[in-house]
Amino acid sequence: MRFLRGKYLLLAIVATTIVILDQITKVLAIAYLKPLAVEMNPADRAVSVIDGFFRLVYAENTGAAFSLLSGLPAGARVPLFTLVTLLALGFMFWLYRKLTENQLLMALSLSLLFGGALGNLIDRVRLGYVVDFVQWYVTFSERWDLKLIVIEPGEKRWPTFNVADAAITVGIVLLLVCMLFERKAEQKAPGQSGDEPPADKS
């Protein structure tokens, strides 16, 4: 019983914290970064945090991750993404209910995913799009030939994201780590490796 209370308390605290931070930062982005988006000079549309690497710039993502399906009409796009997100939230909660006491890291990963998905869902329902404002970038002054890939000179940007996206990314990484360790644990479990214990000759 104590574990059940602690498990759902973890979900409530982590998810609520993410949603609050996500929505507060988006309100600030709309208030302070959105007015800069109309500047004629692209350099004036962003606020530099770490020169050459990290800046804040306002963006509206009407699609899914990395702007996928952003070309769909708003009348179809918003209901579709809302339905998919609600189904994902329901599935995550179902998985969360099945967690046991030794799956704390899995509980944390699902809590991060839950909070991140909920944060972006609020945007879609309220605004019809998701507010993004964090942008990582690197500028290459010359051509890099790495054999497998070639990087041309210029600025290379990671897709603009937000707090909810960051929580989802960390949640996915933790989820993969959990799956990896669980798989290794199963392989080491007695009877799973194929090695039979020595027979008792006494």
C-alpha positions as CSV (number, residue, x, y, z in Angstrom):
1,M,0.0,0.0,0.0
2,R,2.8,2.4,0.9
3,F,4.5,1.7,-2.5
4,L,1.2,2.4,-4.3
5,R,0.9,5.7,-2.6
6,G,4.5,6.6,-3.3
7,K,4.2,5.5,-6.9
8,Y,1.2,7.7,-7.7
9,L,2.7,10.6,-5.7
10,L,5.8,10.4,-7.9
11,L,3.7,10.6,-11.0
12,A,1.7,13.5,-9.6
13,I,4.7,15.5,-8.5
14,V,6.9,15.0,-11.6
15,A,4.1,15.4,-14.2
16,T,2.6,18.5,-12.4
17,T,6.1,20.1,-12.0
18,I,6.8,19.6,-15.7
19,V,3.4,21.0,-16.8
20,I,3.8,24.1,-14.6
21,L,7.3,24.8,-15.8
22,D,6.3,24.2,-19.4
23,Q,3.4,26.5,-19.3
24,I,5.1,29.3,-17.4
25,T,8.1,29.3,-19.8
26,K,5.7,29.3,-22.8
27,V,3.8,32.3,-21.3
28,L,7.1,34.1,-21.0
29,A,8.1,33.1,-24.5
30,I,4.8,34.5,-25.9
31,A,5.2,37.7,-23.9
32,Y,8.9,38.4,-24.5
33,L,10.0,36.4,-27.6
34,K,7.0,36.5,-29.9
35,P,7.2,40.3,-30.4
36,L,10.8,39.8,-31.7
37,A,9.6,37.4,-34.4
38,V,8.5,40.3,-36.6
39,E,11.9,41.9,-36.7
40,M,13.3,42.4,-40.2
41,N,16.8,41.3,-39.2
42,P,16.9,37.6,-38.3
43,A,19.6,38.2,-35.7
44,D,17.2,40.4,-33.8
45,R,14.5,37.7,-33.6
46,A,16.4,35.7,-31.0
47,V,18.0,36.1,-27.6
48,S,21.4,34.6,-27.3
49,V,22.2,32.6,-24.2
50,I,25.4,31.0,-25.2
51,D,26.9,32.5,-28.4
52,G,27.4,29.9,-31.1
53,F,25.4,27.2,-29.3
54,F,22.2,28.1,-27.5
55,R,19.5,30.8,-28.0
56,L,15.9,31.5,-27.4
57,V,13.7,32.1,-30.4
58,Y,9.9,32.0,-30.7
59,A,8.3,29.4,-32.9
60,E,4.8,27.8,-33.4
61,N,4.8,24.1,-34.2
62,T,1.5,23.1,-35.8
63,G,2.7,19.6,-36.4
64,A,4.0,16.7,-34.3
65,A,7.6,16.2,-33.4
66,F,10.0,17.9,-35.8
67,S,6.9,19.6,-37.4
68,L,5.7,16.3,-38.9
69,L,2.2,16.5,-40.5
70,S,2.2,20.3,-40.0
71,G,0.6,20.7,-43.5
72,L,-2.7,19.1,-42.4
73,P,-5.7,21.5,-42.2
74,A,-6.2,22.8,-38.6
75,G,-9.7,21.3,-38.5
76,A,-8.2,17.8,-38.9
77,R,-4.8,18.3,-37.3
78,V,-5.8,19.5,-33.8
79,P,-8.5,16.7,-33.2
80,L,-6.1,14.1,-34.6
81,F,-3.1,15.1,-32.4
82,T,-5.4,15.5,-29.4
83,L,-6.8,12.0,-29.9
84,V,-3.4,10.4,-30.4
85,T,-2.1,12.2,-27.3
86,L,-5.0,11.1,-25.1
87,L,-4.5,7.5,-26.3
88,A,-0.8,7.7,-25.5
89,L,-1.6,9.2,-22.0
90,G,-4.0,6.4,-21.4
91,F,-1.5,3.7,-22.5
92,M,1.2,5.2,-20.3
93,F,-1.1,5.3,-17.3
94,W,-2.0,1.7,-17.9
95,L,1.7,0.8,-18.0
96,Y,2.3,2.8,-14.9
97,R,-0.3,0.9,-12.9
98,K,1.5,-2.4,-13.7
99,L,4.9,-1.2,-12.3
100,T,6.4,-3.0,-9.3
101,E,8.5,-1.8,-6.4
102,N,11.8,-2.5,-8.2
103,Q,10.9,-0.4,-11.2
104,L,11.5,3.1,-9.8
105,L,13.5,4.3,-12.8
106,M,10.7,3.1,-15.1
107,A,8.2,5.0,-13.0
108,L,10.3,8.2,-13.3
109,S,10.6,7.8,-17.1
110,L,6.9,7.3,-17.6
111,S,6.2,10.3,-15.3
112,L,8.4,12.5,-17.4
113,L,6.7,11.2,-20.6
114,F,3.3,11.8,-19.1
115,G,4.1,15.4,-18.0
116,G,5.7,16.3,-21.3
117,A,2.8,14.9,-23.4
118,L,0.3,16.7,-21.1
119,G,2.1,20.0,-21.4
120,N,2.1,20.0,-25.2
121,L,-1.6,18.7,-25.2
122,I,-2.6,21.9,-23.3
123,D,-1.0,24.0,-26.0
124,R,-2.8,22.1,-28.8
125,V,-6.2,22.4,-27.2
126,R,-5.7,26.0,-26.1
127,L,-3.8,27.5,-29.0
128,G,-4.0,25.0,-31.9
129,Y,-0.2,24.7,-32.0
130,V,2.7,24.1,-29.6
131,V,4.9,27.0,-28.5
132,D,8.7,26.2,-28.9
133,F,11.5,28.6,-27.9
134,V,14.7,26.7,-27.2
135,Q,17.2,26.4,-30.1
136,W,20.6,24.7,-30.1
137,Y,22.9,25.4,-33.1
138,V,26.5,25.1,-34.2
139,T,28.2,27.1,-37.0
140,F,30.7,25.4,-39.2
141,S,33.2,27.7,-40.9
142,E,34.5,25.1,-43.3
143,R,33.4,21.8,-44.9
144,W,33.8,18.7,-42.8
145,D,34.1,15.3,-44.6
146,L,33.5,12.6,-42.1
147,K,33.4,9.8,-44.7
148,L,29.9,8.6,-43.7
149,I,28.5,12.2,-43.8
150,V,29.6,15.5,-45.1
151,I,28.9,18.7,-43.2
152,E,28.7,21.8,-45.3
153,P,29.8,25.2,-43.9
154,G,27.0,27.3,-42.3
155,E,24.7,27.1,-39.3
156,K,23.2,23.7,-38.3
157,R,20.2,23.9,-36.0
158,W,18.5,21.3,-33.8
159,P,14.7,21.6,-34.2
160,T,13.4,24.2,-31.8
161,F,11.8,22.7,-28.6
162,N,10.4,23.4,-25.2
163,V,10.4,22.1,-21.6
164,A,7.7,19.5,-22.4
165,D,9.8,18.2,-25.3
166,A,12.9,18.0,-23.1
167,A,11.0,16.0,-20.5
168,I,9.8,13.6,-23.2
169,T,13.3,13.2,-24.5
170,V,14.8,12.4,-21.1
171,G,11.9,10.1,-20.4
172,I,12.6,8.1,-23.6
173,V,16.3,7.9,-22.8
174,L,15.5,6.6,-19.3
175,L,12.9,4.2,-20.7
176,L,15.5,2.7,-23.1
177,V,18.0,2.4,-20.2
178,C,15.3,0.5,-18.2
179,M,14.6,-1.8,-21.0
180,L,18.3,-2.5,-21.5
181,F,18.9,-3.3,-17.9
182,E,15.7,-5.5,-17.6
183,R,16.8,-7.4,-20.7
184,K,20.2,-8.1,-19.1
185,A,18.6,-9.1,-15.8
186,E,16.4,-11.6,-17.7
187,Q,19.4,-13.1,-19.4
188,K,21.2,-13.5,-16.1
189,A,18.2,-15.0,-14.3
190,P,18.4,-18.8,-13.5
191,G,17.1,-21.0,-16.3
192,Q,17.2,-18.1,-18.8
193,S,20.9,-18.5,-19.9
194,G,20.5,-22.1,-20.8
195,D,23.1,-23.3,-18.3
196,E,21.8,-26.1,-16.1
197,P,22.9,-26.3,-12.5
198,P,25.3,-29.2,-11.8
199,A,23.6,-32.4,-10.8
200,D,23.9,-33.5,-7.2
201,K,25.9,-36.7,-7.2
202,S,25.6,-37.5,-3.5
